[in-house]
Amino acid sequence: MADRYLILEDGSVFKGKAFGSRATTFGEVVFTTVMTGYQQVITNQIYHNQIIVFSEPTIGAVGIDRASYESVDPTCKGVIVRDVAAVSINRRRRLSLDEYLKRQNIPGISGIDTRALIKKLRSTGTIKGSIIDPVKDLEHAFDQLRAIVLTNQQVNQVSTPKAFPNPGNGKNVVVVDLGLKYGILRQLSQRDCNVTVLGYSATADSIFSLDPDGVIISTGPGNPRDLPPEVIEMIQIVERNIPLFAIGLGHEAFAIANGCEIMELSSEHHGSNHPILSVITDEIMYASHGQGFTVDPNSVDRNDLIVTHYDLIDHSVQGLRHRDFPAFSVQFFPDSSPGPTEATELFDEFMEMMTRGGR
Ligand SMILES: NC(=O)CC[C@H](N)C(=O)O
């Protein structure tokens, strides 16, 4: 295997071995602690323009299967691992991780001291990095990395350009795609919902014209403060009229639409075992996370919103519910893809809310 390098904007260099594509890429370097479900992570569009470091030492042991994609065209910029499994075994396996990354033009590096890298990321926070071939002029590679400006119009790049259906015989649901992960569609299919997915620029009128029983605002990449203001205005109209369930980036947008401030997490959450306290039931569940931003708890107007869920590790806000409108949101992934499945109950709550017609 050929040598490849991960360089970081703080000047550090990590040498490893190439797998996947040999593309040269730039992105924000983030780490995830998931122990299973690397396919769901790599294909999740929240990782648009990011290079994902896995803390789990060996990745790739079950290959890639047809049922675990979270998007058709993943847009992460690289995969960094300690070891990539030489053999992958799983009765559903269709491809090895290496073959899949080659097809998707995503580079991988193995043989990295991921523990040292993650310790560094814990102190630097989100940092730009680049995956490169061995070069004579490393200074030039660093100059290129420092000069690169990553887009902040990420939702525009991953949201569907055209509406599409996911038919069913039950509740009529509109999903607004900010970078939708397919786990949300799987949960709605399991409940026989008749779904229409609309792009991020959907207006409240275009949503109402589909006569939905409920609306979901999806997960997505980037900083919620960079969302087009139209998305926030759309939520402000929809939440008054139709049951609304907002997830991930959708949750952050729902919070902004109701006057909350957003802040950066000092340590991002990417993993599948965060303990979450449900304030209403006083129960703890484990949930799958992917977030760099969070709702500032001091900015939540308690006259309008109830904080329904907290993260028990850093006490960050993980769920909100409107006091007057049939609208609620969660920061974590309720579709549990990958991760523990107890959070999927939130889709049942959404179904009940639609059955009650938002009352
Ligand atoms: N879970 C998501 O949808 C991610 C939201 C947002 N991009 C964040 O990093 O906080």
The ligand as an SDF file (V2000), in Angstrom:
LIG
                    3D

 10  9  0  0  0  0  0  0  0  0999 V2000
  -27.2570   16.0930   13.3000 N   0  0  0  0  0  0  0  0  0  0  0  0
  -27.2330   17.0550   12.3940 C   0  0  0  0  0  0  0  0  0  0  0  0
  -28.1660   17.2460   11.6040 O   0  0  0  0  0  0  0  0  0  0  0  0
  -26.0270   17.9600   12.3490 C   0  0  0  0  0  0  0  0  0  0  0  0
  -26.3880   19.4010   12.5800 C   0  0  0  0  0  0  0  0  0  0  0  0
  -25.2330   20.3950   12.4210 C   0  0  0  0  0  0  0  0  0  0  0  0
  -24.5590   20.2370   11.1740 N   0  0  0  0  0  0  0  0  0  0  0  0
  -24.2510   20.3010   13.5820 C   0  0  0  0  0  0  0  0  0  0  0  0
  -23.1250   19.9460   13.3840 O   0  0  0  0  0  0  0  0  0  0  0  0
  -24.5820   20.6000   14.7080 O   0  0  0  0  0  0  0  0  0  0  0  0
  1  2  1  0
  2  3  2  0
  2  4  1  0
  4  5  1  0
  5  6  1  0
  6  7  1  0
  6  8  1  0
  8  9  2  0
  8 10  1  0
M  END
$$$$
